């Protein structure tokens, strides 16, 4: 499954956390809701154990964090 969503960088999240914990929590909730929404389209798992591989792709070298 490919998630076409621009997640915030770690630097942006950490700065938000240091500024205000409620802002960081809002960022985290938005990201979780987006992933939850996109995963609803998936078929139910029928075979166990499940192996999940996560690989982050970035559009530019500037956004590597």
C-alpha positions in Angstrom: 0.0 0.0 0.0 1.3 3.4 -0.9 0.2 6.4 1.2 0.4 9.6 -0.8 0.4 12.1 2.1 3.1 14.6 3.0 3.8 13.8 6.6 5.6 16.6 8.6 9.3 16.2 9.1 10.7 15.2 12.5 12.1 18.7 12.8 8.7 20.3 12.4 7.1 17.8 14.9 9.9 18.3 17.5 9.7 22.1 17.2 5.9 21.9 17.6 6.4 19.7 20.7 8.8 22.1 22.3 6.6 25.1 21.5 3.3 23.7 22.7 2.4 20.1 23.5 -1.2 20.6 22.1 0.1 21.6 18.7 2.2 18.5 18.5 -0.7 16.4 19.6 -2.9 17.9 16.9 -0.2 17.0 14.3 0.0 13.4 15.6 -3.8 13.1 15.5 -4.1 14.4 11.9 -1.4 11.9 10.7 -3.1 9.0 12.5 -6.5 9.9 11.1 -5.1 10.1 7.6 -3.5 6.6 7.8 -6.6 5.2 9.4 -8.8 6.6 6.6 -6.5 5.2 3.9 -6.2 1.7 5.6 -10.0 1.3 5.6 -9.8 0.6 1.8 -7.6 -2.5 2.4 -8.8 -6.0 2.4 -9.1 -7.8 5.7 -6.1 -9.9 6.7 -6.7 -13.6 6.2 -3.3 -15.1 6.6 -1.1 -14.7 9.8 1.5 -13.7 10.8 1.4 -10.3 9.1 4.6 -8.7 8.0 4.6 -4.9 7.6 7.4 -3.1 5.8 7.6 0.6 6.0 9.8 2.6 3.6 9.8 6.4 3.5 10.2 8.1 0.2 11.0 11.8 0.0 10.5 14.1 -3.0 13.5 16.2 -2.3 16.9 15.8 -0.5 15.9 18.8 1.7 13.1 16.8 3.3 15.2 13.8 4.6 14.5 14.1 8.3 
